[in-house]
Amino acid sequence: MKYLPNFFAKGSLTKIFFCFPDPHFKKKNWPRRIVSERLLTEYCYLLQPDTGRLYCITDVKDLHDWHVSKCDNHPLLEELTPKEMEDDPCVHLMKTETEEGKKVKREGKF
């Protein structure tokens, strides 16, 4: 990920998706998680100001809580309202059209 800014211009992305990333359960591997303070700053650099969106979906409650905590504490990010999430087709598609999303739905985890 450290080379990501070499491939995209500042503010050039409208959306970034992280669908069911590796949770790295062991504490010693937490720095490898796809969402961290440092990486969030890089993602914000690449996203369009005010309109860019970062999407994360996981079926691991601890990882979800980690994502929410890191994003809530980042000064350049704000969570969508429930209405905005409901109206965003990407939120629905991540749950229903990804292979992992379909598996999670079959298992009744959502």
Salt bridges, closest charged atoms under 4 A:
GLU37 OE2 - LYS70 NZ 2.97
GLU42 OE2 - ARG38 NH1 2.98
ASP59 OD2 - LYS109 NZ 3.65
ASP65 OD1 - LYS61 NZ 2.88
ASP87 OD2 - LYS83 NZ 3.00
ASP88 OD2 - ARG53 NH1 2.54
GLU100 OE2 - LYS103 NZ 3.85
GLU107 OE1 - LYS109 NZ 3.63
